[in-house]
């Protein structure tokens, strides 16, 4: 394959541009904010689950307290009614009086037991309320941290994308003057060779694979016509000869 030496040298300009674009793409993928956002997102999701569980526990405990307080109120009301009957003097039968007094005593004990239950539930409800408050505050803080990290990532994206857009315009200018067949070979080799399709021959060395050529190999390259597109025997990339090639 033949191409004007000037067109081959333009491949080095194109390669430099493409390498810069690859670097920017790698930088975009490797922003530290990606790992931070991933971690914060995981923590945020876990916190949301904890908040939901804590709120559910708080709701269950609240309902449990309401039921316990209702039980106390029912016992208290019944005890009050019995006491009114006792105080009214309407009951004259000794046996009925004894039964009523016994029931009043039993109700008083039952009320005391239920009130102890209410106090225990109130303590648990206080703990549940504190946990909901603490977890909600942590979730809100996590939201702020996540928003800030996403903001830094988006700012970095915008900076990189602006630079990419400028470089792509430069690339279009270079591509416009590179022969189509030469560009096709370069593009294919770039895909095959890890992003590098053309490399300079500099002082007997291929800058693509760092292979240093012997004098015999260098003389063979030197014997090729100036417009011949030479390929590196080791890596297969287009080997661009310049004034510093030694060939």
BELVENUR-V182853 format. One record per pair of residues at least 24 apart in sequence whose ideal C-beta (glycine too) atoms are under 8 Angstrom apart, sorted by sequence separation. I is the first residue (numbers start at 1). GAP is how many residues later the second one is. If there is no record, write none. Layout:
i=I gap=GAP
i=I gap=GAP
This chain:
i=208 gap=24
i=211 gap=24
i=221 gap=24
i=79 gap=25
i=82 gap=25
i=209 gap=25
i=222 gap=25
i=206 gap=26
i=209 gap=26
i=221 gap=26
i=208 gap=27
i=79 gap=28
i=206 gap=28
i=209 gap=28
i=218 gap=28
i=219 gap=28
i=78 gap=29
i=79 gap=29
i=201 gap=29
i=206 gap=29
i=208 gap=29
i=218 gap=29
i=206 gap=31
i=208 gap=31
i=75 gap=32
i=79 gap=32
i=199 gap=33
i=206 gap=33
i=75 gap=35
i=76 gap=35
i=75 gap=36
i=199 gap=36
i=199 gap=38
i=201 gap=38
i=72 gap=39
i=75 gap=39
i=198 gap=39
i=199 gap=39
i=200 gap=39
i=201 gap=39
i=197 gap=40
i=198 gap=40
i=199 gap=40
i=200 gap=40
i=201 gap=40
i=202 gap=40
i=196 gap=41
i=197 gap=41
i=198 gap=41
i=199 gap=41
i=201 gap=41
i=203 gap=41
i=204 gap=41
i=72 gap=42
i=193 gap=42
i=198 gap=42
i=200 gap=42
i=202 gap=42
i=203 gap=42
i=204 gap=42
i=71 gap=43
i=72 gap=43
i=193 gap=43
i=202 gap=43
i=203 gap=43
i=204 gap=43
i=185 gap=44
i=192 gap=44
i=193 gap=44
i=200 gap=44
i=201 gap=44
i=200 gap=45
i=201 gap=45
i=68 gap=46
i=71 gap=46
i=72 gap=46
i=201 gap=46
i=182 gap=47
i=189 gap=47
i=189 gap=48
i=68 gap=49
i=69 gap=49
i=189 gap=49
i=68 gap=50
i=186 gap=52
i=65 gap=53
i=68 gap=53
i=185 gap=53
i=65 gap=56
i=64 gap=57
i=65 gap=57
i=61 gap=60
i=65 gap=60
i=61 gap=63
i=62 gap=63
i=61 gap=64
i=58 gap=67
i=61 gap=67
i=58 gap=70
i=57 gap=71
i=58 gap=71
i=58 gap=73
i=54 gap=74
i=57 gap=74
i=58 gap=74
i=54 gap=77
i=55 gap=77
i=54 gap=78
i=51 gap=81
i=54 gap=81
i=51 gap=84
i=50 gap=85
i=51 gap=85
i=47 gap=88
i=51 gap=88
i=47 gap=91
i=48 gap=91
i=47 gap=92
i=44 gap=95
i=47 gap=95
i=44 gap=98
i=43 gap=99
i=44 gap=99
i=40 gap=102
i=44 gap=102
i=40 gap=105
i=41 gap=105
i=40 gap=106
i=37 gap=109
i=40 gap=109
i=37 gap=112
i=36 gap=113
i=37 gap=113
i=33 gap=116
i=37 gap=116
i=33 gap=117
i=33 gap=119
i=34 gap=119
i=33 gap=120
i=31 gap=122
i=33 gap=123
i=31 gap=125
i=31 gap=126
i=28 gap=128
i=28 gap=129
i=28 gap=132
i=27 gap=133
i=24 gap=136
i=24 gap=139
i=25 gap=139
i=24 gap=140
i=21 gap=143
i=24 gap=143
i=21 gap=146
i=20 gap=147
i=21 gap=147
i=17 gap=150
i=21 gap=150
i=17 gap=153
i=18 gap=153
i=17 gap=154
i=14 gap=157
i=17 gap=157
i=14 gap=160
i=13 gap=161
i=14 gap=161
i=10 gap=164
i=14 gap=164
i=10 gap=167
i=11 gap=167
i=10 gap=168
i=14 gap=169
i=7 gap=170
i=7 gap=171
i=11 gap=171
i=15 gap=171
i=7 gap=172
i=14 gap=172
i=18 gap=172
i=22 gap=173
i=8 gap=174
i=7 gap=175
i=11 gap=175
i=15 gap=175
i=3 gap=176
i=19 gap=176
i=18 gap=177
i=19 gap=177
i=3 gap=178
i=3 gap=179
i=18 gap=179
i=1 gap=180
i=1 gap=181
i=15 gap=181
i=15 gap=182
i=15 gap=183
i=1 gap=184
i=14 gap=184
i=15 gap=184
i=11 gap=186
i=12 gap=186
i=11 gap=187
i=12 gap=188
i=8 gap=190
i=5 gap=221
i=8 gap=221
i=5 gap=222
i=2 gap=223
i=4 gap=223
i=3 gap=224
i=2 gap=225
i=2 gap=226
i=3 gap=226
i=1 gap=227
i=2 gap=227
i=11 gap=227
i=1 gap=228
i=12 gap=228
i=11 gap=229
i=8 gap=230
i=12 gap=230
i=9 gap=231
i=8 gap=232
i=8 gap=233
i=9 gap=233
i=5 gap=236
